[in-house]
Amino acid sequence: MVKGLCATLCGLTLIAACGINFDGPASTRLTRDDAVEVIAPTNSPTAVTSPEEQAPPAGANSGVPSAVLSPLGIPVEVLGQSDSGYLVRTPCGNAEVVSAGTSIDRAKVVIDPGHGGKWDTGAVGPNGLIERDLNLTLSRAVLKELFILGIPAVITRNGDYGMLLSVRAAFADALGADALVSIHHNAPTWTGSSLPGTEVFVQSATAQHAHPDSARLGGLLYEEITTALATFDNVSWSRLPDAGVLRVLLPSGEDTYGILRRPNVPAALVEYGYLSNPSEAALFATDEYIRVAAQATAEAIRAYLHSDRSGSGFIQKPRTFNPHSGSIPCDGPALE
């Protein structure tokens, strides 16, 4: 039942709607900037140490799909194909063979629910709302709104499991997406405000893989989302003085956030508001917030794809932020 449902939804681009809980085996996660290579466990019967030598590569001209929905509903990039099935990149960055998969056609948009899994929860609200779950709920709602608008879109993370930033970026690149939007909710709480403190981080013009359309994507997301959130009454917002569309850089000048630094496609990271703020956390737990935020996000993406609007909220001066680097486990899902 689940396999058939997920395959059907994949055809509608709503692959995130498969509500499956996954408790897959843990593997090693990369550092914050994904600088260390991950190798599949040697005791895994499907582990492959040299994918390029064992299967023809995937790609538009190879006859092999760029990505598939695995038998258990996990979206994965295809590295190649062999007699045993598809060689794929797992959410934790390993190479693994799956016996079958539903092809994911080229997506115009990739939606990325930030964080995920036991070890990467993201922020936690005073009401117990966990960011990884909120991000996934909102991402699924965005996919549904995009489907209504006729915009093909897929999701990076289809359940509560860990996923490397490098894998998320590679997934979007493999599909040749026109936009990658990463969905987050912020912490800690800052100065009180009568206006939403939404922030949209975009790719730096000096970053290695920066795309010039990233800023326009960010401006439209900021404009639509802040306008929509401002319609909620009796919310005590939190906001930084420079909230808007901005670049966040390492001291080296590279983008701080790997989901912006790594992909070749235009990307933006949205912090919708402050989950650490009790007033906002209460709002984020409502169905009405999910509906309004999802519609605003989808409308911004529609405008990005089908208009020449540039958006608003641009902040010229970048922030400098050098977070502590470390490693955490990546609790990836079973694929079949």
Buried (B, 14 or more C-beta within 10 A) or exposed (E): EEBEBBBBBBEEBBBBBBEBEBEBEBBBBBEBBBEEEBEBEEEBEBBBEEBEEBBBBBBEEEEBBBBBBBBBBBBBBBBBBEEEBBBBBBBBBBBBBBEEBBBBEBBBBBBBBBBBBBBBBBBBBBEEBBBBBBBBBBBBBBBBBBBEBEBBBBBBBBBBBBBBBBBBBBBBBBBBBBBBBBBBBBBEBBEEBEEBBBBBBBBBEEBEBBBEBBBBBBBBBBBBBBBBBBEBEEBEBBBBEEBBBBBBBBEEEBBBBBBBBBBBBBBBBBBBBBBBBBBBBBBBBEEEBBBBBBBBBBBBBBBBBEEEBEBBBBBEEBBEEEEEEEEBBBBBBBBB
